[in-house]
Amino acid sequence: MTKEEIEQYIDLDNKIKNRIVQISHALHGVHSSSMKAIAPNVTQCFYYNVYDKEDFIENSNNDTMLHLGMDCYDNDDTWVCRIDKNVLCLTDAQINEIVEYDRKVKEEEIKRQKEVKKAREETKKKEKEKDEYELYLKLKKKFEA
């Protein structure tokens, strides 16, 4: 192996790590169902937020997932970051589409929750008014008698 080949591998390794960091930042907080809706060939990823390519301390095995050991700064231990290799094949446009789709899904969920809460409050209000009216009728009947 020549020095140039080694430099090419190191350069490729850095490009992959930088891409993982970039994708991690872009997809932070995105639900896996949103990812599957836009990119069905991507299996669920279990990863922690990757901040810097220097977080990586080992390479992956030869399977569909990248198994990247990373420093755990909480207890000086290491843990594994598993990322589907197909995630690295996503274009920036696909990543933006996933993020936008996830944002819309979350907005719709919030809207639905607000509507449910409003309907529940309306029901409670009507029940309270009904109870108050029944109490009024009982008191009216009692004082008229």
Sequence and secondary structure as in RCSB ss.txt:
>XXXX:A:sequence
MTKEEIEQYIDLDNKIKNRIVQISHALHGVHSSSMKAIAPNVTQCFYYNVYDKEDFIENSNNDTMLHLGMDCYDN
DDTWVCRIDKNVLCLTDAQINEIVEYDRKVKEEEIKRQKEVKKAREETKKKEKEKDEYELYLKLKKKFEA
>XXXX:A:secstr
  HHHHHHHHHHHHHHHHHHHHHHHHTTT  HHHHHHH TT    B      GGGB S   SSSEEEEEEEETTT
TEEEEEEEEGGGGG  HHHHHHHHHHHHHHHHHHHHHHHHHHHHHHHHHHHHHHHHHHHHHHHHHHHHH 
